[in-house]
Amino acid sequence: MLEVTKDNFTQEVLESELVVLVDWWGPKCEHCLELMPDIKEMAVKYQGQMKFCSVNVSGNRRLAISYQVLGLPAILFFKGGEKIDEISGQEITIEDIEAKVKQHI
């Protein structure tokens, strides 16, 4: 899973040939930290089918605001430079995220 910032977001996410899952997280978001190991496992499982990236919002607030990431955790999906789907909130589960991944590969 690739850590992206405002400096490489365009190159790694918007210009990607694959559909990209972006995991927006923060160091104080316990649910984000609980989901992260499972999302990393998914990145291995779906390698070559979907690109997995993460953004630490604490250092990339403007980037998060520009994509209307208002609550954490938030998982956004991008294809062809456009946001195509999202799932967010404290109630999301890894099963919810994997269902979205399967929908977009």
C-alpha positions as CSV (number, residue, x, y, z in Angstrom):
1,M,0.0,0.0,0.0
2,L,1.5,3.3,-1.1
3,E,1.4,6.4,1.2
4,V,0.4,9.4,-0.9
5,T,0.5,13.1,-0.1
6,K,-0.5,16.3,-1.8
7,D,2.9,16.1,-3.7
8,N,2.3,12.7,-5.4
9,F,-1.5,12.4,-5.3
10,T,-2.0,13.4,-8.9
11,Q,0.7,11.1,-10.2
12,E,-0.2,8.0,-8.1
13,V,-4.0,8.3,-7.9
14,L,-5.4,10.5,-10.7
15,E,-3.0,9.3,-13.4
16,S,-3.2,5.6,-12.5
17,E,-4.3,3.2,-15.2
18,L,-5.9,1.0,-12.5
19,V,-8.9,1.8,-10.3
20,V,-7.4,3.2,-7.1
21,L,-8.7,2.7,-3.5
22,V,-7.6,5.6,-1.3
23,D,-7.7,5.0,2.4
24,W,-8.0,8.4,4.2
25,W,-7.0,8.0,7.9
26,G,-5.7,9.8,10.9
27,P,-3.4,8.8,13.7
28,K,-6.1,9.6,16.3
29,C,-8.8,7.6,14.4
30,E,-9.0,4.2,16.2
31,H,-11.3,2.6,13.7
32,C,-8.9,3.7,10.9
33,L,-6.1,2.0,12.6
34,E,-8.1,-1.1,13.2
35,L,-9.0,-1.4,9.5
36,M,-5.5,-0.7,8.2
37,P,-4.0,-4.2,8.6
38,D,-6.9,-5.7,6.7
39,I,-6.8,-3.1,4.0
40,K,-3.1,-3.8,3.6
41,E,-3.9,-7.6,3.2
42,M,-6.5,-6.7,0.6
43,A,-3.8,-4.7,-1.3
44,V,-1.8,-7.9,-1.6
45,K,-4.8,-10.0,-2.5
46,Y,-5.9,-7.7,-5.3
47,Q,-2.4,-6.6,-6.5
48,G,-2.5,-5.9,-10.2
49,Q,-6.3,-5.5,-10.2
50,M,-6.6,-2.4,-8.1
51,K,-4.1,0.1,-6.7
52,F,-4.2,0.7,-2.9
53,C,-3.0,4.0,-1.5
54,S,-3.4,5.8,1.9
55,V,-3.5,9.4,2.9
56,N,-2.8,10.6,6.4
57,V,-5.1,13.5,6.7
58,S,-3.2,15.1,9.6
59,G,-0.5,16.2,7.1
60,N,-2.8,16.6,4.1
61,R,-5.8,18.6,5.3
62,R,-6.3,20.6,2.1
63,L,-6.2,17.5,0.0
64,A,-8.8,15.9,2.2
65,I,-11.0,18.9,2.1
66,S,-10.7,19.1,-1.7
67,Y,-12.2,15.6,-1.9
68,Q,-14.8,16.4,0.8
69,V,-13.4,13.9,3.3
70,L,-15.2,15.2,6.3
71,G,-15.2,12.1,8.5
72,L,-12.9,9.2,9.1
73,P,-12.4,6.5,8.1
74,A,-13.1,7.3,4.5
75,I,-12.4,5.0,1.5
76,L,-12.6,6.7,-1.9
77,F,-12.3,5.0,-5.3
78,F,-10.8,6.8,-8.3
79,K,-10.8,5.8,-12.0
80,G,-9.5,7.9,-14.9
81,G,-8.8,10.8,-12.6
82,E,-12.3,11.0,-11.2
83,K,-13.8,9.9,-7.9
84,I,-16.3,7.2,-8.7
85,D,-17.4,5.9,-5.3
86,E,-16.8,6.2,-1.6
87,I,-17.6,4.6,1.7
88,S,-17.1,6.3,5.0
89,G,-18.1,6.4,8.7
90,Q,-17.4,4.7,11.9
91,E,-19.8,1.8,11.1
92,I,-17.9,0.6,7.9
93,T,-16.4,-2.9,8.1
94,I,-13.7,-4.6,6.1
95,E,-16.4,-6.7,4.4
96,D,-18.1,-3.4,3.2
97,I,-14.8,-2.3,1.8
98,E,-14.1,-5.6,0.1
99,A,-17.5,-5.6,-1.5
100,K,-16.8,-2.2,-3.0
101,V,-13.4,-3.4,-4.2
102,K,-15.0,-6.4,-6.0
103,Q,-17.6,-4.1,-7.5
104,H,-14.9,-1.9,-9.1
105,I,-12.3,-4.5,-10.4
